Amino acid sequence: MNRRLLLLTFLGLLVPPALAHDAKVGAITIQHPYAPAMPGAAKTGIVYATIVNRGDADRIVGATTTAAERVELHTTVRDGTAMRMRAVEAIPLPMGGTLALQPGQRFHLMLINLAKPLREGDSFPMRLTFEKAGAVDLTIQVERLKSGGNHHH
């Protein structure tokens, strides 16, 4: 094996698996996009990620995937004593900031009418569209549902 191929192979082994499916568009990096595995015949799913913006303010304005009929941008709002999920037209991404699309946080991506169940170990493609930065293709890893991570609609 030549030295260059050996070096590239070695460097590839140094990339942690959680970072292997990160994506970048312009000044925006999408870190560890994932969907929790869903029990039984669930027809909805969720996509989480951490989005780091090293540039001007932007907004997520859409997402598509073959894994579901549609993807909705969602926020969590307080309705009296209950927390409710609501679809929004866009998710703001602050200038030079980080947006946590994570359990218990304000925003997430909702998969509506799944094509098939989300099983641990699977992955699927998703295109995420930003108002200014444009579109980026992601690979969403399906991971085990963590305790306390239940998310109901």
LUMVEX-299188 format. One record per residue: residue in one letter; x, y, z of N, C-alpha, C, CB in turn. Coordinates in steps of 0.1 Angstrom, whole numbers, plus 5000, padded with zeros to 4 digits. Glycine has a CB too. Layout:
N
SITE  A  X  Y  Z  X  Y  Z  X  Y  Z  X  Y  Z
...
***
This chain:
153
SITE  M  5009  4988  5000  5000  5000  5000  5009  5012  5000  4990  5000  5012
SITE  N  5006  5022  4992  5014  5034  4992  5012  5043  5004  5011  5042  4979
SITE  R  5021  5051  5007  5021  5059  5020  5009  5068  5021  5033  5068  5021
SITE  R  5005  5074  5010  4993  5084  5010  4980  5076  5013  4992  5090  4996
SITE  L  4978  5065  5007  4966  5057  5010  4967  5052  5025  4965  5045  5001
SITE  L  4978  5048  5030  4980  5044  5044  4976  5055  5053  4994  5038  5046
SITE  L  4982  5067  5050  4979  5079  5058  4964  5082  5058  4987  5091  5053
SITE  L  4958  5082  5047  4943  5085  5046  4935  5075  5054  4939  5086  5031
SITE  T  4939  5063  5053  4932  5052  5060  4933  5054  5075  4937  5038  5056
SITE  F  4945  5057  5080  4948  5060  5094  4940  5072  5099  4963  5062  5096
SITE  L  4940  5083  5091  4933  5095  5095  4918  5092  5096  4936  5106  5085
SITE  G  4913  5084  5087  4899  5080  5087  4895  5073  5100  4895  5072  5075
SITE  L  4904  5065  5105  4902  5058  5118  4901  5068  5130  4912  5048  5120
SITE  L  4907  5080  5128  4907  5089  5139  4894  5097  5140  4918  5098  5137
SITE  V  4886  5097  5130  4873  5105  5130  4863  5097  5139  4868  5107  5116
SITE  P  4859  5103  5150  4849  5096  5158  4836  5093  5150  4846  5104  5171
SITE  P  4830  5082  5153  4818  5078  5145  4807  5089  5146  4812  5065  5150
SITE  A  4806  5096  5158  4795  5106  5159  4797  5118  5150  4795  5111  5174
SITE  L  4810  5120  5146  4813  5131  5137  4813  5127  5123  4826  5137  5141
SITE  A  4812  5115  5120  4814  5110  5106  4803  5115  5097  4815  5095  5106
SITE  H  4791  5118  5102  4780  5122  5093  4777  5137  5095  4768  5113  5096
SITE  D  4786  5145  5100  4784  5159  5101  4783  5164  5087  4795  5166  5109
SITE  A  4777  5176  5085  4776  5182  5072  4779  5197  5073  4763  5179  5065
SITE  K  4782  5204  5062  4785  5218  5062  4779  5225  5050  4800  5221  5063
SITE  V  4774  5236  5052  4769  5245  5040  4773  5259  5044  4754  5243  5037
SITE  G  4781  5266  5036  4786  5279  5040  4792  5279  5053  4774  5289  5039
SITE  A  4788  5288  5062  4794  5290  5075  4787  5281  5086  4794  5304  5080
SITE  I  4778  5272  5081  4769  5264  5090  4774  5250  5090  4754  5265  5086
SITE  T  4775  5244  5102  4779  5230  5104  4767  5223  5111  4792  5228  5111
SITE  I  4763  5212  5106  4752  5204  5112  4760  5192  5118  4741  5200  5102
SITE  Q  4759  5192  5132  4766  5181  5139  4757  5170  5144  4774  5188  5151
SITE  H  4761  5158  5141  4754  5146  5146  4739  5146  5144  4758  5144  5161
SITE  P  4734  5147  5132  4720  5146  5130  4716  5132  5132  4716  5151  5115
SITE  Y  4705  5130  5140  4700  5116  5143  4686  5116  5146  4708  5111  5155
SITE  A  4680  5105  5145  4666  5102  5148  4665  5091  5158  4657  5099  5135
SITE  P  4658  5093  5169  4656  5082  5178  4648  5071  5172  4649  5087  5191
SITE  A  4652  5058  5174  4644  5047  5170  4630  5048  5177  4650  5033  5174
SITE  M  4620  5045  5169  4606  5046  5174  4600  5032  5176  4597  5055  5164
SITE  P  4592  5031  5187  4586  5018  5190  4575  5014  5180  4581  5017  5204
SITE  G  4573  5001  5178  4562  4996  5170  4559  5003  5157  4550  4998  5178
SITE  A  4547  5006  5154  4543  5011  5141  4541  5026  5142  4530  5004  5136
SITE  A  4549  5033  5149  4548  5048  5150  4548  5054  5136  4560  5054  5158
SITE  K  4539  5064  5133  4539  5070  5120  4546  5084  5120  4524  5072  5117
SITE  T  4551  5088  5132  4559  5100  5132  4573  5097  5138  4552  5111  5141
SITE  G  4582  5106  5135  4595  5105  5141  4601  5119  5143  4605  5097  5131
SITE  I  4613  5119  5148  4619  5132  5152  4633  5132  5147  4618  5135  5167
SITE  V  4638  5143  5142  4652  5145  5139  4658  5156  5148  4654  5148  5124
SITE  Y  4670  5152  5154  4677  5162  5162  4691  5164  5156  4678  5156  5177
SITE  A  4697  5175  5160  4711  5178  5156  4715  5191  5164  4712  5181  5140
SITE  T  4728  5193  5163  4733  5206  5168  4738  5214  5156  4744  5204  5179
SITE  I  4734  5226  5155  4737  5234  5143  4745  5246  5148  4725  5239  5135
SITE  V  4758  5247  5143  4767  5257  5146  4768  5267  5134  4781  5252  5150
SITE  N  4766  5280  5137  4766  5290  5127  4778  5299  5130  4753  5298  5126
SITE  R  4788  5299  5121  4799  5308  5122  4798  5321  5114  4812  5301  5119
SITE  G  4786  5323  5109  4783  5335  5100  4772  5343  5105  4781  5330  5086
SITE  D  4765  5350  5095  4754  5358  5097  4742  5350  5101  4751  5367  5085
SITE  A  4732  5357  5107  4719  5350  5111  4713  5344  5099  4710  5360  5118
SITE  D  4707  5332  5101  4700  5325  5090  4688  5318  5096  4710  5315  5083
SITE  R  4681  5311  5088  4669  5304  5092  4668  5291  5085  4656  5312  5091
SITE  I  4663  5280  5092  4659  5268  5085  4645  5270  5080  4660  5255  5095
SITE  V  4644  5268  5067  4631  5271  5060  4624  5259  5055  4632  5281  5050
SITE  G  4631  5247  5055  4625  5235  5050  4634  5223  5052  4621  5237  5036
SITE  A  4627  5212  5050  4635  5199  5050  4626  5188  5043  4638  5194  5065
SITE  T  4633  5179  5036  4627  5168  5029  4634  5156  5031  4625  5172  5014
SITE  T  4627  5144  5030  4633  5131  5031  4625  5121  5025  4636  5128  5046
SITE  T  4631  5110  5020  4623  5099  5015  4618  5090  5026  4632  5091  5005
SITE  A  4622  5093  5038  4618  5084  5050  4604  5088  5055  4628  5086  5061
SITE  A  4598  5099  5050  4585  5103  5055  4578  5111  5044  4586  5112  5068
SITE  E  4565  5112  5046  4557  5119  5036  4561  5134  5036  4542  5118  5040
SITE  R  4564  5139  5048  4568  5153  5049  4576  5155  5062  4556  5163  5048
SITE  V  4583  5167  5062  4590  5171  5074  4585  5184  5078  4606  5171  5071
SITE  E  4581  5186  5091  4577  5198  5096  4587  5204  5106  4563  5197  5103
SITE  L  4588  5217  5105  4597  5224  5115  4588  5227  5127  4603  5238  5109
SITE  H  4592  5222  5139  4584  5223  5151  4590  5231  5162  4580  5210  5156
SITE  T  4582  5238  5170  4586  5244  5182  4577  5239  5194  4584  5260  5181
SITE  T  4582  5240  5206  4575  5236  5218  4570  5249  5224  4584  5227  5227
SITE  V  4557  5249  5228  4551  5261  5234  4543  5256  5246  4542  5269  5225
SITE  R  4543  5265  5256  4535  5262  5268  4520  5266  5266  4541  5269  5281
SITE  D  4511  5256  5269  4497  5259  5267  4491  5256  5281  4491  5250  5256
SITE  G  4490  5266  5289  4485  5264  5303  4496  5257  5310  4472  5257  5303
SITE  T  4493  5245  5315  4502  5237  5323  4509  5226  5314  4496  5230  5334
SITE  A  4504  5225  5301  4510  5215  5292  4519  5221  5282  4498  5207  5285
SITE  M  4528  5213  5277  4537  5217  5266  4531  5211  5253  4552  5212  5269
SITE  R  4530  5219  5243  4525  5214  5230  4535  5217  5219  4511  5221  5227
SITE  M  4534  5209  5209  4542  5211  5197  4534  5218  5186  4548  5197  5191
SITE  R  4541  5227  5179  4534  5235  5169  4544  5236  5157  4530  5249  5174
SITE  A  4538  5235  5145  4546  5237  5133  4549  5252  5131  4538  5231  5120
SITE  V  4561  5255  5126  4565  5269  5124  4570  5270  5110  4575  5274  5134
SITE  E  4570  5282  5104  4574  5284  5090  4590  5283  5089  4569  5297  5085
SITE  A  4596  5287  5100  4611  5287  5100  4616  5286  5114  4616  5300  5093
SITE  I  4629  5281  5115  4636  5280  5128  4648  5290  5127  4640  5265  5131
SITE  P  4648  5300  5136  4659  5310  5135  4673  5304  5139  4656  5322  5143
SITE  L  4683  5308  5133  4697  5304  5136  4705  5317  5138  4703  5295  5124
SITE  P  4709  5319  5151  4715  5332  5154  4729  5333  5148  4716  5333  5169
SITE  M  4732  5346  5145  4745  5349  5140  4756  5345  5150  4746  5365  5137
SITE  G  4766  5337  5145  4777  5333  5153  4772  5324  5165  4784  5344  5158
SITE  G  4761  5318  5164  4756  5310  5175  4753  5295  5172  4743  5316  5179
SITE  T  4748  5289  5182  4745  5274  5181  4731  5272  5184  4754  5266  5191
SITE  L  4724  5264  5176  4710  5260  5178  4710  5245  5181  4702  5263  5165
SITE  A  4704  5242  5193  4703  5228  5197  4689  5223  5194  4705  5227  5213
SITE  L  4689  5214  5183  4676  5207  5180  4678  5194  5188  4674  5205  5164
SITE  Q  4674  5195  5201  4677  5183  5210  4664  5181  5219  4689  5186  5219
SITE  P  4663  5169  5224  4652  5167  5234  4652  5177  5245  4653  5152  5240
SITE  G  4640  5182  5248  4638  5192  5258  4641  5206  5254  4647  5188  5270
SITE  Q  4646  5208  5242  4649  5222  5237  4637  5227  5229  4662  5222  5228
SITE  R  4638  5239  5225  4626  5246  5218  4622  5240  5205  4629  5260  5217
SITE  F  4632  5236  5196  4629  5233  5182  4633  5218  5179  4636  5242  5173
SITE  H  4627  5212  5169  4631  5199  5164  4624  5198  5150  4626  5188  5173
SITE  L  4628  5188  5143  4623  5185  5129  4614  5172  5131  4634  5182  5119
SITE  M  4601  5173  5127  4591  5163  5129  4589  5155  5115  4578  5168  5134
SITE  L  4591  5142  5116  4588  5134  5104  4574  5129  5104  4598  5122  5103
SITE  I  4566  5132  5094  4552  5129  5094  4549  5118  5084  4543  5142  5090
SITE  N  4541  5108  5088  4538  5096  5080  4551  5089  5075  4529  5100  5068
SITE  L  4557  5083  5084  4570  5075  5081  4567  5065  5070  4576  5069  5093
SITE  A  4577  5063  5061  4576  5053  5051  4577  5039  5057  4586  5056  5040
SITE  K  4586  5038  5067  4588  5026  5074  4592  5029  5088  4598  5016  5067
SITE  P  4592  5020  5098  4596  5023  5111  4611  5027  5112  4593  5010  5120
SITE  L  4614  5035  5121  4628  5039  5124  4634  5029  5133  4628  5054  5130
SITE  R  4643  5021  5128  4649  5011  5136  4664  5014  5139  4649  4997  5128
SITE  E  4668  5011  5151  4682  5014  5155  4692  5008  5145  4685  5009  5169
SITE  G  4702  5016  5141  4712  5011  5132  4709  5015  5117  4713  4996  5133
SITE  D  4697  5019  5114  4693  5023  5101  4698  5038  5099  4678  5022  5098
SITE  S  4698  5042  5087  4700  5056  5083  4692  5060  5071  4715  5059  5081
SITE  F  4690  5073  5069  4682  5078  5058  4687  5092  5054  4667  5078  5061
SITE  P  4684  5096  5041  4689  5109  5037  4678  5120  5040  4691  5109  5022
SITE  M  4683  5132  5042  4675  5143  5045  4682  5155  5038  4672  5146  5060
SITE  R  4674  5164  5032  4679  5177  5027  4673  5188  5036  4675  5179  5012
SITE  L  4682  5195  5042  4679  5207  5051  4681  5219  5043  4687  5206  5064
SITE  T  4672  5229  5043  4673  5241  5035  4673  5253  5044  4662  5242  5025
SITE  F  4683  5261  5043  4685  5274  5050  4681  5285  5041  4699  5275  5056
SITE  E  4676  5296  5046  4671  5307  5038  4683  5313  5030  4665  5318  5047
SITE  K  4694  5315  5037  4706  5322  5030  4716  5312  5026  4712  5332  5040
SITE  A  4720  5303  5034  4731  5293  5031  4727  5283  5020  4735  5286  5043
SITE  G  4714  5281  5018  4710  5271  5008  4708  5257  5014  4721  5270  4997
SITE  A  4708  5247  5005  4705  5233  5009  4717  5225  5012  4696  5227  4999
SITE  V  4716  5216  5021  4726  5206  5024  4720  5193  5026  4734  5211  5037
SITE  D  4727  5182  5021  4722  5169  5022  4729  5162  5035  4726  5160  5010
SITE  L  4720  5156  5043  4725  5150  5055  4722  5135  5054  4718  5156  5067
SITE  T  4730  5127  5063  4726  5113  5065  4722  5113  5080  4739  5104  5063
SITE  I  4710  5109  5082  4704  5108  5095  4706  5094  5101  4689  5112  5095
SITE  Q  4713  5093  5112  4715  5080  5118  4703  5077  5128  4728  5079  5126
SITE  V  4698  5065  5128  4687  5061  5137  4694  5055  5149  4677  5052  5131
SITE  E  4692  5060  5161  4698  5056  5173  4688  5051  5183  4707  5067  5179
SITE  R  4693  5044  5193  4684  5039  5204  4678  5050  5211  4692  5030  5214
SITE  L  4665  5049  5214  4657  5059  5221  4663  5059  5235  4642  5056  5222
SITE  K  4668  5071  5240  4674  5072  5253  4663  5074  5263  4684  5084  5253
SITE  S  4665  5070  5275  4655  5071  5286  4653  5086  5288  4659  5064  5299
SITE  G  4640  5090  5290  4636  5103  5292  4635  5111  5279  4646  5110  5301
SITE  G  4638  5104  5268  4637  5110  5255  4624  5109  5248  4648  5105  5246
SITE  N  4614  5104  5255  4601  5102  5248  4596  5116  5243  4591  5096  5257
SITE  H  4590  5116  5232  4586  5128  5226  4573  5125  5219  4597  5134  5215
SITE  H  4562  5129  5224  4549  5126  5219  4542  5137  5212  4540  5121  5230
SITE  H  4534  5134  5202  4526  5143  5195  4512  5138  5195  4531  5145  5180
***
